[in-house]
Amino acid sequence: MRDSSLPASDPLDAKGLTFAVVAARWNSDVTDRLLDGAVETLRRAGARDEDVSVVRVPGAFELVSACRWEAARNRSAVVSLGCLIRGETPHFDVLAHGVAAALAGLNAAQDVPIAFGVLTCDDREQAMERAGGSAGNAGAEAAGAAIVMARLRPSSSAAGHRVPAGPR
């Protein structure tokens, strides 16, 4: 895994926390590697298999709904994983901006942290480098962020909080 620009922190501790890892199936050669990295990070940090729920959705666009639903299940944190690869049309830009903005809005609007592990890459090679290659594994990094945020959450030792349906 690559060196992170983040400062060193305490070892990750996922014991007693619950997680949902929501992963897109689109570009599955990449997202499967992101998913493996995320789940392995959670396990190494002490999460039990029964405390990690894996949810697969068709593509990156569907991550938003599934993350909201999983947060409503009183998880300690949710990890979102996907991969968008630039093509020849504006579709990439529309999805990349839309998914990032929607996940950021969802994250800000409710009490369960949602870690962002959605790759936005120029080509498949770049995506594979960020899914376990020389550039690290963004899935593992997102899972690490989810653990840290779950521990920072004011009532992380509690079962969780209800998530509002959305902006009113």
C-alpha positions as CSV (number, residue, x, y, z in Angstrom):
1,M,0.0,0.0,0.0
2,R,1.2,3.5,-0.8
3,D,2.3,6.0,1.9
4,S,-0.5,8.2,2.9
5,S,-0.3,12.0,3.2
6,L,-2.4,11.7,6.3
7,P,-0.6,12.0,9.6
8,A,0.0,8.8,11.6
9,S,-2.8,7.8,13.8
10,D,-3.6,5.2,16.5
11,P,-4.1,1.6,15.2
12,L,-7.5,1.0,13.7
13,D,-10.0,-0.6,16.1
14,A,-13.2,-1.9,14.7
15,K,-14.1,-4.1,17.6
16,G,-17.7,-3.7,18.7
17,L,-18.6,-1.6,15.6
18,T,-20.9,-2.6,12.7
19,F,-20.3,-1.8,9.0
20,A,-22.0,-2.0,5.7
21,V,-19.8,-2.1,2.6
22,V,-21.8,-1.1,-0.4
23,A,-20.0,-1.9,-3.7
24,A,-21.0,-1.3,-7.3
25,R,-20.9,-4.3,-9.7
26,W,-20.0,-2.1,-12.7
27,N,-16.3,-2.5,-13.5
28,S,-16.3,-5.6,-11.2
29,D,-12.7,-6.4,-12.0
30,V,-11.9,-3.2,-10.1
31,T,-14.7,-3.1,-7.5
32,D,-14.1,-6.7,-6.4
33,R,-10.5,-5.7,-5.5
34,L,-11.8,-2.6,-3.7
35,L,-14.3,-4.8,-1.8
36,D,-11.6,-7.3,-0.8
37,G,-9.4,-4.5,0.5
38,A,-12.2,-3.0,2.5
39,V,-13.4,-6.2,4.1
40,E,-9.8,-7.3,4.9
41,T,-9.1,-3.9,6.6
42,L,-12.2,-4.2,8.7
43,R,-11.3,-7.8,9.7
44,R,-7.7,-6.9,10.5
45,A,-9.0,-4.1,12.7
46,G,-11.1,-6.6,14.7
47,A,-14.6,-6.5,13.0
48,R,-16.3,-9.8,13.2
49,D,-17.8,-11.3,10.0
50,E,-21.3,-10.9,11.4
51,D,-20.6,-7.2,11.9
52,V,-19.7,-6.6,8.3
53,S,-22.6,-6.6,5.8
54,V,-21.7,-6.5,2.1
55,V,-24.3,-5.1,-0.3
56,R,-23.8,-5.2,-4.1
57,V,-25.6,-2.6,-6.3
58,P,-25.6,-2.4,-10.1
59,G,-23.4,0.8,-10.5
60,A,-22.1,3.9,-8.9
61,F,-25.3,5.8,-9.2
62,E,-27.1,3.2,-7.1
63,L,-24.6,3.6,-4.3
64,V,-26.4,6.6,-2.9
65,S,-29.7,4.9,-2.2
66,A,-28.1,1.7,-0.8
67,C,-25.8,3.8,1.5
68,R,-28.8,5.7,2.8
69,W,-30.7,2.4,3.5
70,E,-27.7,0.9,5.2
71,A,-27.1,3.9,7.4
72,A,-30.8,3.7,8.4
73,R,-30.0,0.2,9.7
74,N,-28.0,1.8,12.5
75,R,-24.6,0.8,11.3
76,S,-21.5,2.4,12.9
77,A,-20.4,3.5,9.4
78,V,-20.9,2.7,5.8
79,V,-18.2,2.3,3.1
80,S,-19.2,3.2,-0.5
81,L,-17.1,1.6,-3.3
82,G,-17.3,2.1,-7.0
83,C,-15.3,2.7,-10.1
84,L,-16.0,5.2,-12.9
85,I,-13.7,5.2,-15.9
86,R,-13.7,8.1,-18.3
87,G,-15.1,7.4,-21.8
88,E,-15.7,9.4,-24.9
89,T,-18.9,11.1,-23.7
90,P,-19.9,13.4,-20.9
91,H,-21.5,10.4,-19.1
92,F,-18.4,10.0,-16.9
93,D,-18.4,13.7,-15.7
94,V,-22.2,13.6,-15.0
95,L,-21.9,10.4,-12.9
96,A,-18.7,11.4,-11.1
97,H,-20.0,14.8,-10.0
98,G,-23.5,13.5,-9.3
99,V,-22.4,10.5,-7.2
100,A,-19.7,12.4,-5.3
101,A,-22.1,15.3,-4.5
102,A,-25.0,13.0,-3.5
103,L,-22.8,10.9,-1.2
104,A,-21.3,14.1,0.3
105,G,-24.8,15.5,0.9
106,L,-26.0,12.2,2.4
107,N,-23.0,12.1,4.7
108,A,-23.6,15.7,5.9
109,A,-27.4,15.2,6.3
110,Q,-27.3,12.3,8.7
111,D,-25.4,10.8,11.6
112,V,-23.8,7.7,10.2
113,P,-20.5,8.3,8.5
114,I,-20.2,7.2,4.9
115,A,-16.6,6.7,3.7
116,F,-16.0,7.5,0.0
117,G,-14.2,4.8,-2.0
118,V,-15.4,5.7,-5.5
119,L,-12.6,5.8,-8.0
120,T,-12.8,8.3,-10.9
121,C,-10.1,7.3,-13.3
122,D,-9.0,8.1,-16.9
123,D,-8.5,4.5,-17.9
124,R,-8.7,0.9,-16.6
125,E,-4.9,0.7,-15.9
126,Q,-5.2,3.7,-13.5
127,A,-8.2,2.1,-11.8
128,M,-6.4,-1.2,-11.3
129,E,-3.4,0.7,-9.8
130,R,-5.8,2.2,-7.2
131,A,-7.5,-1.1,-6.5
132,G,-4.5,-2.9,-5.0
133,G,-1.7,-1.9,-7.3
134,S,1.2,0.4,-6.7
135,A,-1.2,3.3,-5.8
136,G,-2.7,1.3,-2.9
137,N,-6.2,0.1,-2.4
138,A,-8.9,2.8,-2.2
139,G,-11.3,0.2,-0.7
140,A,-8.9,-0.4,2.2
141,E,-8.3,3.3,2.7
142,A,-12.1,4.0,2.7
143,A,-12.6,1.2,5.3
144,G,-9.9,2.7,7.5
145,A,-11.6,6.1,7.2
146,A,-14.9,4.5,8.2
147,I,-13.4,3.0,11.3
148,V,-11.8,6.3,12.4
149,M,-15.1,8.2,11.8
150,A,-17.2,5.6,13.6
151,R,-14.9,6.0,16.6
152,L,-15.2,9.8,16.4
153,R,-18.9,9.7,16.3
154,P,-20.4,11.0,19.6
155,S,-22.2,7.7,20.4
156,S,-20.1,5.2,18.6
157,S,-20.5,2.7,21.4
158,A,-24.3,2.8,21.1
159,A,-26.2,0.9,18.6
160,G,-26.5,3.9,16.3
161,H,-28.9,6.6,15.3
162,R,-31.9,6.8,13.1
163,V,-31.3,8.4,9.7
164,P,-33.7,11.0,8.4
165,A,-35.3,10.2,5.1
166,G,-33.6,13.1,3.5
167,P,-33.8,16.9,3.2
168,R,-37.2,18.3,4.0
